[in-house]
Amino acid sequence: QITIGGPSMNLQGKHVLITGPTAGIGRAAALALAAQGANLTLLCRSPEKGEALAAEIVGSGGTRPTVVALDMASLASVRQAAQECLALGRPPEVLLNNAGVINTKRRTTVDGFEETLAVNHFAPFLLTGLLLPAMLEQPAARIVNVASGAHAFVRGLGFDDLHAERGYRTLREYGRSKLAHILFTRSLAQRLSGSPVT
């Protein structure tokens, strides 16, 4: 039984959105959630891998997931994916922000942001904000943000060089992105206190 944020939630028939579901933690979560009867929407950079996972879930007796293309390195793609999810006619009841990246050298996104920070924090921040109004209309909903102990590698976010233009260090940038994600999660929990979203 997977416990999704706080008290145990019966996942039978719940609409669960997962970013980065085709490998690692995301894949394990997708398979486990499907086995518990959740209706999944898989937000994938590679729709082909998403379809392969969907077929595997169906082959294991699960409900066929919906696959939505999502490139976390593009805020336009995040907006498009959120719009497609909201148009499914099934409001999201669980959002699992799992997708992440760690780069060994500095890369920038199409939006001009340092990619580690953009994928690990900016994209899930935006996706959550776009889906939140629909989630607030549910009797009970959950937002789960996958973070990392890597936040302990850093002291602060380095606002003077947030996009690592003056030098890139893999673990520092990764740690800062995860610290930002943790701080976002804590702030979101405070703001949603008393609402139907955990």
C-alpha positions as CSV (number, residue, x, y, z in Angstrom):
1,Q,0.0,0.0,0.0
2,I,1.4,3.4,-1.0
3,T,0.6,6.2,1.4
4,I,0.2,9.4,-0.6
5,G,0.9,12.4,1.6
6,G,-0.5,12.2,5.1
7,P,-3.3,9.7,6.0
8,S,-3.6,6.7,3.8
9,M,-5.7,7.3,0.7
10,N,-7.8,4.7,-1.1
11,L,-6.5,4.9,-4.6
12,Q,-9.1,2.8,-6.3
13,G,-10.5,4.8,-9.2
14,K,-8.5,7.9,-8.3
15,H,-7.0,10.0,-11.1
16,V,-3.3,10.2,-10.6
17,L,-0.9,12.3,-12.7
18,I,2.8,11.3,-12.7
19,T,5.7,13.2,-14.3
20,G,8.7,11.1,-15.3
21,P,6.9,7.8,-15.0
22,T,9.0,5.6,-17.3
23,A,12.1,5.0,-15.2
24,G,13.3,4.8,-11.6
25,I,11.0,6.0,-8.8
26,G,8.4,7.2,-11.3
27,R,8.1,3.8,-13.0
28,A,8.0,1.9,-9.6
29,A,5.3,4.3,-8.4
30,A,3.3,4.0,-11.6
31,L,3.2,0.2,-11.4
32,A,2.4,0.2,-7.7
33,L,-0.4,2.9,-8.1
34,A,-1.9,1.0,-11.0
35,A,-1.9,-2.2,-9.0
36,Q,-3.9,-0.3,-6.3
37,G,-6.6,0.6,-8.9
38,A,-5.6,4.2,-9.7
39,N,-6.4,5.6,-13.1
40,L,-3.1,7.0,-14.3
41,T,-2.1,9.9,-16.6
42,L,1.5,9.5,-17.6
43,L,3.2,12.8,-18.4
44,C,6.3,11.7,-20.5
45,R,9.1,13.3,-22.4
46,S,8.9,10.2,-24.6
47,P,5.3,9.3,-25.5
48,E,6.7,6.0,-27.0
49,K,8.1,5.0,-23.6
50,G,4.8,6.1,-22.0
51,E,2.8,3.9,-24.4
52,A,5.1,0.9,-23.6
53,L,4.5,1.4,-19.9
54,A,0.8,1.8,-20.4
55,A,0.7,-1.5,-22.3
56,E,2.6,-3.1,-19.5
57,I,0.1,-1.8,-16.9
58,V,-2.8,-3.2,-19.0
59,G,-1.0,-6.5,-19.4
60,S,-0.8,-6.7,-15.6
61,G,-4.6,-6.1,-15.3
62,G,-4.6,-2.4,-14.7
63,T,-6.7,0.3,-16.2
64,R,-5.2,1.7,-19.4
65,P,-3.3,4.9,-18.6
66,T,-3.5,8.1,-20.6
67,V,-0.2,9.3,-22.0
68,V,0.4,13.0,-22.3
69,A,3.6,14.5,-23.9
70,L,5.5,16.7,-21.5
71,D,9.0,18.2,-21.8
72,M,9.9,19.6,-18.4
73,A,12.6,21.7,-20.0
74,S,10.0,23.8,-21.8
75,L,7.4,25.9,-19.9
76,A,5.3,26.0,-23.1
77,S,5.2,22.2,-23.0
78,V,4.2,22.3,-19.3
79,R,1.3,24.7,-20.1
80,Q,0.2,22.5,-23.0
81,A,0.3,19.3,-20.9
82,A,-1.6,20.9,-18.1
83,Q,-4.3,22.0,-20.6
84,E,-4.5,18.5,-22.0
85,C,-4.8,17.0,-18.5
86,L,-7.6,19.4,-17.6
87,A,-9.4,18.6,-20.8
88,L,-9.6,14.9,-20.0
89,G,-12.8,15.4,-18.1
90,R,-11.4,13.7,-15.0
91,P,-10.0,16.2,-12.5
92,P,-6.7,15.3,-11.0
93,E,-6.9,13.9,-7.5
94,V,-3.2,13.2,-7.0
95,L,-0.3,15.0,-8.7
96,L,3.0,13.2,-8.3
97,N,5.8,15.6,-9.4
98,N,8.6,13.0,-9.9
99,A,10.5,14.0,-13.0
100,G,14.0,15.3,-12.5
101,V,17.4,15.7,-14.1
102,I,21.0,16.0,-13.0
103,N,23.5,17.3,-15.5
104,T,27.3,17.0,-15.5
105,K,27.7,20.2,-17.4
106,R,25.7,23.4,-17.7
107,R,22.8,23.4,-20.1
108,T,20.0,25.9,-20.7
109,T,16.4,25.3,-21.6
110,V,14.5,26.8,-24.5
111,D,13.3,29.5,-22.1
112,G,17.0,30.4,-21.2
113,F,17.0,28.9,-17.7
114,E,19.7,26.6,-16.3
115,E,18.2,23.2,-17.0
116,T,18.6,21.5,-13.6
117,L,16.7,24.3,-11.8
118,A,14.1,24.6,-14.6
119,V,13.3,20.9,-14.8
120,N,13.5,20.1,-11.1
121,H,11.7,23.2,-9.8
122,F,10.3,25.7,-12.3
123,A,8.4,23.1,-14.3
124,P,6.7,21.3,-11.4
125,F,6.0,24.7,-9.7
126,L,4.2,25.8,-12.9
127,L,2.4,22.5,-13.4
128,T,1.2,22.5,-9.8
129,G,-0.1,26.0,-10.1
130,L,-2.0,25.3,-13.3
131,L,-3.6,22.1,-11.9
132,L,-4.3,23.4,-8.4
133,P,-7.7,25.1,-9.1
134,A,-9.1,21.9,-10.4
135,M,-7.6,19.9,-7.5
136,L,-9.1,22.3,-4.9
137,E,-12.6,21.4,-6.3
138,Q,-12.0,17.7,-5.2
139,P,-13.2,16.5,-1.8
140,A,-9.7,15.2,-1.1
141,A,-6.5,15.6,-3.2
142,R,-2.8,15.2,-2.8
143,I,0.3,16.8,-4.2
144,V,3.5,14.8,-3.8
145,N,6.8,16.5,-4.7
146,V,9.8,14.1,-5.0
147,A,12.8,15.8,-3.5
148,S,16.3,14.5,-2.4
149,G,18.7,14.7,0.5
150,A,20.9,16.6,-2.0
151,H,19.6,19.8,-0.5
152,A,22.1,19.2,2.3
153,F,25.0,19.8,-0.2
154,V,24.2,23.5,-0.3
155,R,23.8,26.6,1.8
156,G,21.2,28.8,0.3
157,L,20.0,29.1,-3.3
158,G,22.7,31.4,-4.6
159,F,20.4,34.1,-5.8
160,D,23.4,36.1,-7.0
161,D,24.0,33.5,-9.7
162,L,20.8,31.4,-9.8
163,H,21.4,30.1,-13.3
164,A,25.1,29.2,-12.7
165,E,26.4,31.5,-15.4
166,R,29.6,32.1,-13.5
167,G,30.5,28.5,-13.0
168,Y,28.6,25.2,-13.0
169,R,28.9,22.5,-10.3
170,T,26.8,19.4,-10.7
171,L,25.9,18.7,-7.1
172,R,25.6,22.3,-6.1
173,E,23.1,23.0,-8.9
174,Y,21.2,19.8,-8.2
175,G,21.2,20.5,-4.5
176,R,19.9,24.0,-5.0
177,S,17.1,22.7,-7.3
178,K,16.0,20.2,-4.7
179,L,16.2,22.9,-1.9
180,A,13.9,25.1,-3.9
181,H,11.5,22.2,-4.4
182,I,11.5,21.5,-0.6
183,L,10.9,25.1,0.2
184,F,8.1,25.3,-2.3
185,T,6.5,22.2,-0.8
186,R,6.6,23.6,2.7
187,S,5.2,26.9,1.6
188,L,2.5,25.2,-0.5
189,A,1.5,23.1,2.5
190,Q,1.1,26.2,4.7
191,R,-1.0,28.0,2.0
192,L,-3.2,25.0,1.5
193,S,-3.8,24.4,5.2
194,G,-7.5,23.9,5.8
195,S,-8.2,23.2,2.1
196,P,-9.1,19.7,0.7
197,V,-5.6,19.4,-0.8
198,T,-2.8,17.9,1.2
